[in-house]
Each structure stands twice: as C-alpha cells, then as structure tokens.
Amino acid sequence: MLSPDAREQEYLLHAIEGGQRIATQRELFLWSQGALQTLLPHGVLLCMQLDEQGRARQADCVHSTVLAPSERELLCDPVQGPAPAWLRQWQQGGLQPLALQAGAMGHGLMHGSGPLAAGGSAFVLLGLPCEAGFRESWLLQLLLPYLHLAQQRIATAVQAPVLAPAVSPRQAEILQWLREGKSNEEIGRLLGISALTVKNHLQRLYRQLGVSNRTHAVARSVVQQHG
C-alpha cells in the first residue's frame, strides 16, 4: 500500500469530498478538471454504464483536450467504439485496474465496479502523461466508489431539459480550434476558408450562444456540452 505525503493526502481528501457531491454532468466535468486532474492528469474521462452482463449500455465522454466530433462519437459508441474490447481486457484481467495503450489517445487506465444487479460502471482515463503504474491504479481504485455513485446520481436525476442553440459542424470545428487559441487566420488556413468567413461564423456563434467574445464562446460551449 502506498503512503501518500501530506500534500497528496490533502488532494485525495479534496477529491473524495468533491466526488460525494456530484449530481450533474456539469459537476462531474468541473470535478474531473479540478480535483481529479490534480491527482491523475489526463485528457479524457470515459464513463460507461454497464448492464447485468457487464456490457456497456451507454458511454459518456468528459474531456479537456480537443476532440474531433467523429472521435468523441466513436469513444461514446458502446458497440462500435473501443468500449467492448477494453471491457473484455479488464474482465479477463480479473476486474483489476488495467493499464491501456489507446493508440492516438496514448496511455490509459481503466477500472470499474463490475456487473451488478442494478448495473455496474467502468471508467477509462485516457491521455495520461506516462504509462499507469501502481500509484495511478491505487488512486483510481480509491476514487472508484465516488465515480460510480456520481454516475448513478447523474443517470437517475430528473432534470428539466436544456435546449442549447444548434451549432453547425463548421461552427463546432471553429470552436475546437478556438479552444486551442488559434487566430482567425490560422483557423482559416486549417479549414481551407478565409479569415473573413471565420469571423462571420464567429459573429453568428456569439449571437447563438449569447456571448460577446471568443473566451466566453468557448466557456459557454463547454458548459452546454457537459451541463
């Protein structure tokens, strides 16, 4: 068993206290980018709800890195995405924390609650800075009950639907590059359009999202995606 130092104990206590209060997808996003990120730096958190046979019935993606819509869609596909293969590896490994090599997503780490009568859950951290070792596995195992209960609360919460303004595929691409700090000229070169066209897209986005600048547009889009 590890003996964390005083600072890591403080971080872990903060993560546990915060995890106990998660009740919405937005709260999970904020917690994952704060307390969880401090203990286990990562780019993507994939949350899977399992059926009684241990198969993924739903997958949700919480991410701080820029993901193309097609990448996110594939990660969240419980049938065609990587979830079934990862679940098989984890189950064959005795339901213990499992270090993954996730291709372009880099190093990963997976653990879950296993199949339960009421449905289990599994979580994958992708984009770790290095291969997961004993420390990372130990920390994820400690936080697993709080992740599982948070996901159960999110799944069963009765919330009024929030209708976000529709964002076109082109606007979604521009938002992704905005998050990386690209200028209008750089975005135009990347997408094969003029800087003026990028500016026109941004003006429409500002009106749709009810914001007045680039920073607020990115912040609002993140909240709507995870809220």
LUMKOLKOL-116347 format. One record per atom (N, C-alpha, C, O): residue in three letters; x, y, z. Coordinates in steps of 0.05 Angstrom, whole numbers, always signed. Each point is the difference from the previous one (the first is absolute). Layout:
> res/east/north/up
> ALA/X/Y/Z
...
//
This chain:
> res/east/north/up
> MET/+17/-24/+0
> MET/-17/+24/+0
> MET/+17/+25/+0
> MET/+21/+1/+13
> LEU/-29/+19/-28
> LEU/+15/+25/-1
> LEU/-4/+16/+26
> LEU/-20/-3/+14
> SER/+40/+19/-8
> SER/-2/+19/+22
> SER/+2/+28/-12
> SER/+23/+11/-1
> PRO/-45/+2/-7
> PRO/+2/+26/-12
> PRO/+10/+21/+19
> PRO/-5/-2/+25
> ASP/+19/+22/-35
> ASP/+9/+21/+17
> ASP/-23/+19/+8
> ASP/-23/-4/-9
> ALA/+29/+23/+26
> ALA/-22/+18/+10
> ALA/-15/+14/-22
> ALA/-24/+3/+1
> ARG/+39/+6/-22
> ARG/-13/+15/-21
> ARG/-18/-18/-16
> ARG/-23/+7/-7
> GLU/+32/-31/+1
> GLU/-16/-19/-16
> GLU/-25/-9/+16
> GLU/-21/-3/-11
> GLN/+24/+0/+38
> GLN/-23/-6/+17
> GLN/-20/+22/-2
> GLN/-25/-5/+0
> GLU/+34/+30/+0
> GLU/-18/+23/-1
> GLU/-15/+0/-27
> GLU/-24/+4/-1
> TYR/+39/-10/-21
> TYR/-13/-1/-26
> TYR/-20/-22/-2
> TYR/-22/+3/-11
> LEU/+28/-26/+23
> LEU/-18/-23/-1
> LEU/-25/+6/+16
> LEU/-22/-7/-8
> LEU/+25/+19/+32
> LEU/-23/+7/+16
> LEU/-18/+20/-15
> LEU/-25/-3/+1
> HIS/+37/+22/-14
> HIS/-15/+19/-16
> HIS/-16/-13/-22
> HIS/-23/+6/-5
> ALA/+36/-26/-8
> ALA/-13/-14/-22
> ALA/-23/-17/+10
> ALA/-21/-1/-12
> ILE/+24/-12/+35
> ILE/-21/-16/+12
> ILE/-24/+17/+8
> ILE/-23/-6/-5
> GLU/+29/+28/+19
> GLU/-21/+18/+9
> GLU/-16/+11/-24
> GLU/-24/+2/+0
> GLY/+39/+6/-21
> GLY/-14/+11/-24
> GLY/-15/-22/-14
> GLY/-22/+5/-10
> GLY/+33/-29/+8
> GLY/-14/-22/-13
> GLY/-26/-8/+12
> GLY/-18/-9/-13
> GLN/+16/+13/+40
> GLN/-25/-7/+14
> GLN/-23/+18/-7
> GLN/-23/-6/+4
> ARG/+29/+30/-15
> ARG/-20/+20/-6
> ARG/-9/+0/-29
> ARG/-18/+16/-7
> ILE/+31/-31/-10
> ILE/-6/+1/-29
> ILE/-29/-11/-5
> ILE/-6/-22/+8
> ALA/-10/+38/-22
> ALA/-27/-9/-6
> ALA/-8/+7/-29
> ALA/-21/-9/-9
> THR/+38/+24/-5
> THR/-7/+7/-28
> THR/+25/-5/-17
> THR/+23/-2/+10
> GLN/-27/+1/-36
> GLN/+22/-3/-19
> GLN/+19/+23/+2
> GLN/+24/-3/-3
> ARG/-35/+27/+6
> ARG/+17/+24/+2
> ARG/+18/-2/+25
> ARG/+24/+7/-1
> GLU/-35/-16/+24
> GLU/+16/-2/+24
> GLU/+22/-22/-3
> GLU/+22/+4/+10
> LEU/-29/-25/-25
> LEU/+21/-20/-6
> LEU/+22/+12/-16
> LEU/+24/-6/+5
> PHE/-31/+22/-25
> PHE/+20/+13/-17
> PHE/+18/+18/+17
> PHE/+25/-2/-3
> LEU/-36/+19/+19
> LEU/+16/+18/+17
> LEU/+17/-15/+19
> LEU/+24/+7/+4
> TRP/-34/-28/+8
> TRP/+16/-17/+19
> TRP/+23/-14/-14
> TRP/+22/-1/+10
> SER/-28/-9/-34
> SER/+21/-15/-15
> SER/+22/+19/-9
> SER/+23/-8/-2
> GLN/-30/+33/-3
> GLN/+21/+19/-9
> GLN/+14/+14/+24
> GLN/+20/+14/-4
> GLY/-30/-19/+28
> GLY/+13/+11/+24
> GLY/+13/-21/+17
> GLY/+23/-6/-3
> ALA/-39/-5/+21
> ALA/+11/-19/+20
> ALA/+11/-25/-13
> ALA/+22/-9/+7
> LEU/-36/-3/-26
> LEU/+10/-24/-13
> LEU/+25/+6/-17
> LEU/+19/-16/+0
> GLN/-19/+39/-14
> GLN/+23/+7/-16
> GLN/+25/+4/+16
> GLN/+22/-7/-9
> THR/-25/+17/+34
> THR/+23/+4/+17
> THR/+13/-26/+8
> THR/+24/-2/+0
> LEU/-40/-19/+5
> LEU/+10/-26/+8
> LEU/+9/-17/-23
> LEU/+20/-13/+0
> LEU/-37/+14/-21
> LEU/+5/-17/-23
> LEU/-3/+16/-26
> LEU/-21/+0/-12
> PRO/+42/+14/+4
> PRO/-1/+16/-24
> PRO/-8/-17/-24
> PRO/+11/-21/-5
> HIS/-31/+31/-11
> HIS/-10/-16/-22
> HIS/-12/+19/-20
> HIS/-4/+24/+5
> GLY/-3/-34/-29
> GLY/-13/+16/-20
> GLY/-29/-6/-3
> GLY/-16/+17/-7
> VAL/+9/-43/+11
> VAL/-28/-9/-4
> VAL/-8/-19/+22
> VAL/+15/-17/+8
> LEU/-39/+21/+2
> LEU/-12/-19/+19
> LEU/-25/-12/-14
> LEU/-19/+14/-6
> LEU/+21/-41/+1
> LEU/-23/-14/-12
> LEU/-15/-15/+22
> LEU/+11/-16/+14
> CYS/-37/+22/-11
> CYS/-17/-12/+20
> CYS/-19/-19/-13
> CYS/-16/+9/-17
> MET/+16/-34/+25
> MET/-17/-20/-12
> MET/-20/-11/+20
> MET/+8/-8/+22
> GLN/-33/+6/-29
> GLN/-20/-14/+15
> GLN/-2/-28/-10
> GLN/-2/-4/-24
> LEU/+3/-16/+42
> LEU/+0/-28/-8
> LEU/-27/-13/+6
> LEU/-14/+8/+19
> ASP/+7/-28/-35
> ASP/-24/-15/+6
> ASP/+8/-24/+18
> ASP/+23/-2/+9
> GLU/-43/-15/-3
> GLU/+5/-22/+18
> GLU/+21/-20/-10
> GLU/+11/-15/+16
> GLN/-7/+14/-42
> GLN/+20/-18/-12
> GLN/+28/+13/-2
> GLN/+19/-12/-10
> GLY/-17/+37/+20
> GLY/+26/+14/-1
> GLY/+6/+13/-27
> GLY/+23/+6/-6
> ARG/-44/-3/-11
> ARG/+4/+13/-26
> ARG/-7/+30/+3
> ARG/-17/+7/+16
> ALA/+30/+9/-33
> ALA/-6/+29/+1
> ALA/-27/+5/-13
> ALA/-4/-8/-23
> ARG/-13/+21/+37
> ARG/-26/+8/-12
> ARG/+0/+30/-6
> ARG/-17/+9/-16
> GLN/+35/+6/+28
> GLN/+2/+28/-6
> GLN/+28/+10/+7
> GLN/+12/-10/+20
> ALA/-1/+28/-35
> ALA/+26/+12/+6
> ALA/-1/+30/-4
> ALA/-11/+10/-20
> ASP/+23/+4/+39
> ASP/+1/+29/-1
> ASP/+29/+9/+2
> ASP/+16/-12/+15
> CYS/-9/+33/-29
> CYS/+27/+9/-2
> CYS/+3/+28/+13
> CYS/-14/+19/-8
> VAL/+32/-17/+27
> VAL/+7/+26/+12
> VAL/+28/+6/-7
> VAL/+18/-15/+7
> HIS/-13/+38/-21
> HIS/+27/+4/-10
> HIS/+8/+29/+2
> HIS/-16/+19/-2
> SER/+43/-15/+7
> SER/+11/+27/+0
> SER/+16/+5/-25
> SER/+6/+23/-7
> THR/+2/-45/-8
> THR/+15/+3/-24
> THR/-20/+4/-23
> THR/-23/-6/+2
> VAL/+33/+16/-24
> VAL/-17/+4/-24
> VAL/-5/-27/-14
> VAL/+20/-13/-7
> LEU/-45/+5/+4
> LEU/-7/-24/-14
> LEU/-17/+7/-24
> LEU/-19/+16/+2
> ALA/+26/-28/-25
> ALA/-17/+3/-23
> ALA/-27/-13/+6
> ALA/-1/-20/+14
> PRO/-21/+31/-25
> PRO/-26/-12/+4
> PRO/-1/-30/-5
> PRO/-13/-15/+14
> SER/+27/+6/-35
> SER/+1/-28/-7
> SER/+14/-17/+21
> SER/-8/-22/+6
> GLU/+29/+34/+6
> GLU/+15/-15/+21
> GLU/-18/-3/+25
> GLU/-2/-22/+11
> ARG/-12/+44/-4
> ARG/-17/-2/+24
> ARG/-23/-19/-5
> ARG/-7/-15/+18
> GLU/-4/+16/-42
> GLU/-23/-18/-6
> GLU/+9/-29/+2
> GLU/-15/-17/+10
> LEU/+39/+11/-20
> LEU/+10/-28/+1
> LEU/+5/-9/+29
> LEU/-8/-22/+7
> LEU/+21/+40/+9
> LEU/+5/-7/+27
> LEU/-26/-6/+16
> LEU/+0/-17/+17
> CYS/-21/+32/-24
> CYS/-25/-3/+14
> CYS/-19/-21/-11
> CYS/-22/-5/+10
> ASP/+31/-9/-31
> ASP/-16/-21/-12
> ASP/+6/-26/+15
> ASP/+22/-11/-2
> PRO/-42/+0/+17
> PRO/+5/-23/+17
> PRO/+2/-26/-16
> PRO/+8/-21/+11
> VAL/-14/+22/-37
> VAL/+2/-25/-16
> VAL/+22/+1/-20
> VAL/+17/-18/-1
> GLN/-15/+40/-15
> GLN/+20/+2/-21
> GLN/+26/+12/+10
> GLN/+21/-2/-13
> GLY/-21/+15/+36
> GLY/+23/+13/+11
> GLY/+19/-19/+14
> GLY/-4/-24/-2
> PRO/+24/+34/+16
> PRO/+20/-17/+13
> PRO/-10/-13/+26
> PRO/+13/-17/+11
> ALA/-37/+26/-1
> ALA/-9/-10/+26
> ALA/-2/-30/+3
> ALA/+10/-11/+20
> PRO/-21/-4/-39
> PRO/-2/-29/+3
> PRO/+27/-13/+3
> PRO/+3/-18/+17
> ALA/+17/+26/-33
> ALA/+27/-12/+2
> ALA/+13/+6/+26
> ALA/+12/-17/+13
> TRP/-15/+42/-4
> TRP/+12/+7/+26
> TRP/-13/-15/+23
> TRP/+13/-8/+18
> LEU/-39/+6/-20
> LEU/-15/-15/+21
> LEU/+9/-29/+1
> LEU/+3/-11/+22
> ARG/+1/-2/-45
> ARG/+9/-27/-1
> ARG/+28/-3/+13
> ARG/+5/-18/+16
> GLN/+13/+36/-23
> GLN/+27/+0/+13
> GLN/-2/+2/+30
> GLN/+14/-14/+15
> TRP/-30/+33/-6
> TRP/-3/+4/+29
> TRP/-12/-24/+14
> TRP/+9/-8/+21
> GLN/-30/-4/-33
> GLN/-13/-23/+12
> GLN/+19/-24/+0
> GLN/+0/-15/+19
> GLN/+15/+11/-41
> GLN/+19/-22/-1
> GLN/+23/+4/+20
> GLN/+12/-20/+8
> GLY/-7/+45/+0
> GLY/+21/+5/+19
> GLY/-10/-1/+29
> GLY/+14/+8/+18
> GLY/-38/-19/-14
> GLY/-10/-3/+27
> GLY/-13/+24/+12
> GLY/-1/+3/+25
> LEU/-8/+16/-41
> LEU/-13/+24/+9
> LEU/+18/+17/+18
> LEU/-9/+13/+18
> GLN/+34/-13/-25
> GLN/+20/+16/+14
> GLN/+7/+24/-17
> GLN/-4/+0/-24
> PRO/+15/+22/+36
> PRO/+8/+23/-16
> PRO/+18/-9/-23
> PRO/+18/-15/+4
> LEU/-25/+25/-28
> LEU/+14/-9/-24
> LEU/+13/+23/-15
> LEU/-13/+19/-7
> ALA/+39/-21/+3
> ALA/+14/+20/-17
> ALA/-5/-7/-29
> ALA/+1/-23/-8
> LEU/-7/+44/-8
> LEU/-7/-3/-28
> LEU/+19/+15/-17
> LEU/+12/+20/+8
> GLN/-9/-30/-33
> GLN/+13/+16/-21
> GLN/-22/+6/-20
> GLN/-11/-17/-14
> ALA/+3/+43/+13
> ALA/-24/+8/-15
> ALA/+7/+14/-26
> ALA/-14/+19/-8
> GLY/+34/-29/-6
> GLY/+6/+11/-27
> GLY/+7/+30/+2
> GLY/+18/+8/+15
> ALA/-32/+7/-32
> ALA/+5/+29/-1
> ALA/-6/+14/+26
> ALA/+9/+22/+5
> MET/-26/-35/+12
> MET/-7/+12/+26
> MET/+22/-5/+21
> MET/-2/+11/+22
> GLY/+22/-26/-29
> GLY/+23/-4/+18
> GLY/-6/-19/+22
> GLY/-15/-20/-3
> HIS/+28/+25/+26
> HIS/-3/-18/+23
> HIS/-28/+3/+13
> HIS/-11/+22/+1
> GLY/+1/-45/+9
> GLY/-26/+1/+13
> GLY/+0/-18/+24
> GLY/+18/-15/+5
> LEU/-39/+18/+11
> LEU/-4/-15/+25
> LEU/-30/-5/+3
> LEU/-16/+19/-3
> MET/+8/-44/+9
> MET/-28/-7/+2
> MET/-6/-15/+25
> MET/+17/-16/+10
> HIS/-40/+21/+2
> HIS/-9/-15/+23
> HIS/-30/+4/+2
> HIS/-11/+19/-11
> GLY/-3/-37/+25
> GLY/-29/+2/+2
> GLY/-11/-16/+23
> GLY/+15/-13/+15
> SER/-41/+14/-12
> SER/-13/-14/+22
> SER/-9/-28/-8
> SER/-9/-15/+17
> GLY/+11/+9/-42
> GLY/-8/-27/-9
> GLY/-30/-2/-3
> GLY/-14/+18/+6
> PRO/+5/-41/-17
> PRO/-29/-4/-4
> PRO/-14/-2/+27
> PRO/+8/-16/+17
> LEU/-30/+31/-13
> LEU/-16/-1/+24
> LEU/-29/-4/-8
> LEU/-8/+5/-23
> ALA/-8/-13/+43
> ALA/-28/-4/-6
> ALA/-13/+25/-11
> ALA/-17/-1/-17
> ALA/+25/+24/+28
> ALA/-11/+25/-8
> ALA/+16/+14/-22
> ALA/-5/+22/-8
> GLY/+25/-37/-2
> GLY/+17/+12/-21
> GLY/+26/+11/+12
> GLY/-1/+15/+20
> GLY/+23/-22/-31
> GLY/+26/+10/+9
> GLY/+10/+24/-16
> GLY/-16/+12/-15
> SER/+41/-6/+18
> SER/+12/+22/-15
> SER/+29/-5/-4
> SER/+13/-16/+14
> ALA/-1/+29/-34
> ALA/+28/-1/-5
> ALA/+10/+27/-10
> ALA/-15/+14/-12
> PHE/+40/-8/+19
> PHE/+10/+26/-7
> PHE/+28/-3/-12
> PHE/+16/-16/+9
> VAL/-11/+32/-30
> VAL/+26/-1/-14
> VAL/+12/+28/+0
> VAL/-13/+19/-9
> LEU/+37/-16/+19
> LEU/+15/+25/-2
> LEU/+19/-3/-24
> LEU/+16/-19/-1
> LEU/-18/+37/-18
> LEU/+17/+0/-24
> LEU/+18/+25/-1
> LEU/-7/+20/+12
> GLY/+29/-23/-26
> GLY/+18/+23/-2
> GLY/+16/+5/+25
> GLY/+7/+22/+6
> LEU/-1/-44/+8
> LEU/+18/+3/+24
> LEU/+28/+8/-9
> LEU/+8/-8/-22
> PRO/+7/+23/+38
> PRO/+26/+9/-8
> PRO/+21/-23/-2
> PRO/+20/+3/-14
> CYS/-26/-26/+27
> CYS/+18/-23/-2
> CYS/-16/-25/+5
> CYS/-23/+1/+7
> GLU/+36/-24/-11
> GLU/-14/-25/+5
> GLU/-9/-2/+29
> GLU/+16/+6/+18
> ALA/-41/-15/-14
> ALA/-10/-2/+27
> ALA/+14/-21/+16
> ALA/+5/-23/-10
> GLY/+2/+29/+34
> GLY/+14/-18/+18
> GLY/-17/-6/+25
> GLY/-24/+5/+0
> PHE/+38/-14/+21
> PHE/-15/-7/+24
> PHE/-13/+24/+13
> PHE/-23/-2/+10
> ARG/+37/+25/-10
> ARG/-11/+24/+13
> ARG/-26/+8/-14
> ARG/-20/+5/+14
> GLU/+20/-3/-40
> GLU/-24/+8/-15
> GLU/-23/-19/+4
> GLU/-23/+8/+3
> SER/+29/-35/-3
> SER/-20/-20/+3
> SER/-12/+2/+28
> SER/-24/-3/+4
> TRP/+41/+7/+16
> TRP/-9/+3/+28
> TRP/-18/+23/+3
> TRP/-21/-2/+14
> LEU/+28/+25/-25
> LEU/-17/+24/+2
> LEU/-27/-4/-14
> LEU/-20/+8/+12
> LEU/+20/-19/-36
> LEU/-25/-5/-14
> LEU/-18/-19/+16
> LEU/-24/+3/+1
> GLN/+36/-23/+11
> GLN/-15/-19/+16
> GLN/-13/+13/+24
> GLN/-23/-6/+7
> LEU/+38/+25/+6
> LEU/-11/+14/+22
> LEU/-24/+18/-8
> LEU/-19/+3/+15
> LEU/+21/+9/-38
> LEU/-21/+19/-10
> LEU/-23/-14/-14
> LEU/-21/+12/-4
> LEU/+24/-37/-2
> LEU/-20/-15/-15
> LEU/-28/+1/+12
> LEU/-19/+6/-14
> PRO/+16/-11/+41
> PRO/-28/+1/+11
> PRO/-13/+27/-4
> PRO/-24/+1/-4
> TYR/+39/+21/+5
> TYR/-11/+27/-3
> TYR/-8/+5/-29
> TYR/-20/+13/-5
> LEU/+37/-23/-13
> LEU/-7/+2/-29
> LEU/-25/-16/-6
> LEU/-18/+10/-14
> HIS/+16/-34/+25
> HIS/-23/-17/-5
> HIS/-26/+13/+10
> HIS/-20/+1/-14
> LEU/+21/+8/+39
> LEU/-24/+12/+12
> LEU/-7/+26/-14
> LEU/-24/+6/-4
> ALA/+44/+10/-5
> ALA/-6/+24/-15
> ALA/-14/-7/-26
> ALA/-19/+14/-8
> GLN/+29/-34/-6
> GLN/-13/-8/-25
> GLN/-29/-9/+5
> GLN/-18/+6/-16
> GLN/+14/-21/+38
> GLN/-27/-9/+6
> GLN/-19/+24/+5
> GLN/-23/+0/-8
> ARG/+33/+20/+23
> ARG/-16/+23/+6
> ARG/-6/+16/-26
> ARG/-23/+9/-3
> ILE/+42/-7/-14
> ILE/-4/+15/-25
> ILE/-21/-15/-17
> ILE/-17/+13/-12
> ALA/+19/-40/+11
> ALA/-18/-16/-17
> ALA/-28/+1/+10
> ALA/-19/-1/-16
> THR/+15/+3/+42
> THR/-27/-1/+11
> THR/-12/+27/+6
> THR/-24/+2/+7
> ALA/+40/+19/-9
> ALA/-10/+27/+7
> ALA/-21/+8/-21
> ALA/+2/-5/-24
> VAL/-24/+17/+34
> VAL/-21/+11/-17
> VAL/+6/+29/-4
> VAL/-4/+16/+19
> GLN/+12/-8/-43
> GLN/+7/+27/-5
> GLN/-16/+11/-24
> GLN/-5/-15/-19
> ALA/-3/+40/+20
> ALA/-13/+12/-22
> ALA/+19/+2/-24
> ALA/+23/+7/+4
> PRO/-32/-14/-28
> PRO/+18/+1/-23
> PRO/+8/+29/-6
> PRO/-16/+19/+2
> VAL/+42/-16/-9
> VAL/+10/+26/-8
> VAL/+5/-1/-30
> VAL/+16/-15/-9
> LEU/-30/+33/-5
> LEU/+2/+0/-29
> LEU/+22/+20/-8
> LEU/-4/+24/+1
> ALA/+27/-35/-8
> ALA/+22/+17/-9
> ALA/-3/+7/-29
> ALA/-11/-16/-16
> PRO/+20/+40/+8
> PRO/-2/+7/-28
> PRO/+15/-20/-18
> PRO/+22/-9/+8
> ALA/-33/+3/-31
> ALA/+13/-19/-18
> ALA/+26/+12/-11
> ALA/+0/+23/-9
> VAL/+21/-38/+10
> VAL/+26/+8/-11
> VAL/+6/-17/-24
> VAL/-1/-25/+2
> SER/+7/+37/-24
> SER/+6/-15/-25
> SER/+27/-14/+3
> SER/+16/+7/+16
> PRO/-12/-27/-33
> PRO/+26/-14/+0
> PRO/+24/+19/-4
> PRO/+21/-3/+12
> ARG/-24/+23/-30
> ARG/+21/+19/-5
> ARG/+5/+17/+25
> ARG/+23/+5/+7
> GLN/-44/+4/+6
> GLN/+3/+15/+25
> GLN/+13/-17/+22
> GLN/+16/+11/+16
> ALA/-23/-36/-15
> ALA/+13/-18/+20
> ALA/+30/-2/-5
> ALA/+16/+0/+19
> GLU/-8/-2/-45
> GLU/+28/-1/-6
> GLU/+14/+26/+8
> GLU/+22/-1/+12
> ILE/-35/+24/-17
> ILE/+12/+25/+7
> ILE/+3/+2/+31
> ILE/+20/+10/+10
> LEU/-40/-19/+5
> LEU/+1/+0/+29
> LEU/+24/-17/+10
> LEU/+13/+8/+19
> GLN/-9/-30/-32
> GLN/+23/-17/+8
> GLN/+26/+14/-3
> GLN/+17/-1/+18
> TRP/-13/+15/-40
> TRP/+25/+15/-4
> TRP/+2/+24/+18
> TRP/+21/+8/+7
> LEU/-44/+4/-1
> LEU/+0/+22/+19
> LEU/+11/-9/+27
> LEU/+15/+14/+13
> ARG/-23/-38/-5
> ARG/+10/-10/+26
> ARG/+30/-4/+0
> ARG/+13/+0/+21
> GLU/-1/-3/-45
> GLU/+29/-3/-2
> GLU/+14/+27/-3
> GLU/+24/+1/-3
> GLY/-40/+21/+3
> GLY/+11/+26/-1
> GLY/+8/+10/-28
> GLY/+16/+18/-3
> LYS/-27/-31/-18
> LYS/+6/+8/-27
> LYS/-13/+27/-7
> LYS/-22/+6/+9
> SER/+36/+9/-26
> SER/-11/+25/-11
> SER/-19/-6/-23
> SER/-1/-22/-10
> ASN/-14/+43/+1
> ASN/-17/-4/-23
> ASN/+15/-9/-24
> ASN/-9/-17/-16
> GLU/+33/+30/+12
> GLU/+17/-8/-23
> GLU/+9/-29/+1
> GLU/-1/-14/-20
> GLU/+9/+5/+44
> GLU/+9/-27/+3
> GLU/-23/-20/-4
> GLU/+3/-21/-13
> ILE/-26/+28/+24
> ILE/-24/-18/-4
> ILE/-7/-1/-29
> ILE/-7/-22/-10
> GLY/+8/+45/-4
> GLY/-7/+0/-28
> GLY/+18/-18/-17
> GLY/-9/-15/-17
> ARG/+36/+16/+24
> ARG/+19/-17/-15
> ARG/-6/-30/+6
> ARG/+1/-17/-18
> LEU/-7/+11/+43
> LEU/-5/-28/+8
> LEU/-26/-11/-13
> LEU/-1/-24/-7
> LEU/-19/+41/+3
> LEU/-25/-9/-11
> LEU/-3/+6/-30
> LEU/-20/-8/-12
> GLY/+39/+22/+1
> GLY/-2/+6/-29
> GLY/-20/+21/-6
> GLY/-12/+0/-22
> ILE/+8/+19/+40
> ILE/-18/+23/-5
> ILE/+14/+26/+7
> ILE/+22/-1/+11
> SER/-34/+23/-18
> SER/+13/+26/+6
> SER/-4/+8/+29
> SER/-18/-10/+13
> ALA/+36/+28/-4
> ALA/-3/+10/+27
> ALA/-26/+15/+4
> ALA/-12/+0/+21
> LEU/+3/+14/-43
> LEU/-26/+14/+1
> LEU/-23/-19/+5
> LEU/-19/+6/+15
> THR/+20/-29/-29
> THR/-21/-20/+4
> THR/+0/-11/+28
> THR/-21/-4/+12
> VAL/+45/+0/+0
> VAL/+2/-8/+28
> VAL/-13/+21/+18
> VAL/-15/-7/+18
> LYS/+21/+32/-24
> LYS/-11/+22/+16
> LYS/-31/+0/-1
> LYS/-13/+4/+20
> ASN/+2/-8/-44
> ASN/-29/-1/-3
> ASN/-12/-23/+16
> ASN/-21/+3/+12
> HIS/+34/-26/-13
> HIS/-10/-23/+16
> HIS/+1/+7/+29
> HIS/-19/-7/+15
> LEU/+40/+20/-6
> LEU/+2/+7/+28
> LEU/-22/+20/+9
> LEU/-11/-3/+22
> GLN/+5/+22/-39
> GLN/-21/+20/+6
> GLN/-27/-14/+4
> GLN/-15/+6/+18
> ARG/+10/-26/-35
> ARG/-25/-15/+3
> ARG/+0/-17/+25
> ARG/-20/-2/+14
> LEU/+43/-9/-8
> LEU/+3/-16/+24
> LEU/-5/+17/+25
> LEU/-14/-9/+19
> TYR/+26/+33/-18
> TYR/-4/+17/+23
> TYR/-29/+6/+5
> TYR/-10/-1/+22
> ARG/-5/+6/-44
> ARG/-29/+6/+3
> ARG/-15/-25/+10
> ARG/-17/+2/+17
> GLN/+24/-26/-28
> GLN/-13/-24/+8
> GLN/+5/-7/+29
> GLN/-19/-8/+15
> LEU/+43/+12/-6
> LEU/+8/-7/+27
> LEU/-5/+22/+21
> LEU/+3/-5/+24
> GLY/-10/+29/-34
> GLY/-5/+22/+18
> GLY/+25/+11/+13
> GLY/+0/+7/+24
> VAL/+22/-7/-39
> VAL/+26/+10/+11
> VAL/+11/+22/-18
> VAL/-12/+6/-21
> SER/+34/+6/+30
> SER/+11/+23/-16
> SER/+29/-4/-8
> SER/+10/+17/-14
> ASN/+3/-39/+22
> ASN/+28/-3/-8
> ASN/+7/-30/-1
> ASN/-16/-17/+6
> ARG/+41/+12/-15
> ARG/+9/-27/-5
> ARG/+1/-16/+26
> ARG/-8/-23/+1
> THR/+19/+35/+20
> THR/+3/-14/+25
> THR/-27/-9/+11
> THR/-3/-23/+9
> HIS/-17/+41/-10
> HIS/-26/-7/+11
> HIS/-13/-21/-18
> HIS/-15/-17/+10
> ALA/+20/+17/-36
> ALA/-12/-20/-18
> ALA/+10/-27/+7
> ALA/-15/-19/+1
> VAL/+41/+16/+4
> VAL/+12/-26/+7
> VAL/-12/-9/+27
> VAL/-7/-23/+3
> ALA/+7/+41/+16
> ALA/-10/-8/+27
> ALA/-30/-8/-2
> ALA/-7/-20/+12
> ARG/-9/+35/-26
> ARG/-28/-7/-2
> ARG/-4/-27/-14
> ARG/-17/-16/+8
> SER/+32/+10/-29
> SER/-3/-25/-15
> SER/+8/-23/+18
> SER/-13/-22/-2
> VAL/+33/+25/+19
> VAL/+9/-22/+18
> VAL/-22/-6/+20
> VAL/-6/-23/+5
> VAL/-5/+45/+7
> VAL/-21/-4/+20
> VAL/-25/-14/-12
> VAL/-11/-18/+13
> GLN/+4/+26/-38
> GLN/-24/-12/-12
> GLN/+6/-29/-7
> GLN/-18/-17/+1
> GLN/+43/+11/-9
> GLN/+7/-28/-7
> GLN/-1/-18/+24
> GLN/-8/-24/-3
> HIS/+16/+34/+26
> HIS/+2/-17/+24
> HIS/-22/+5/+20
> HIS/+0/-12/+22
> GLY/-18/+32/-28
> GLY/-20/+6/+20
> GLY/-24/-18/-1
> GLY/-19/+3/+16
//
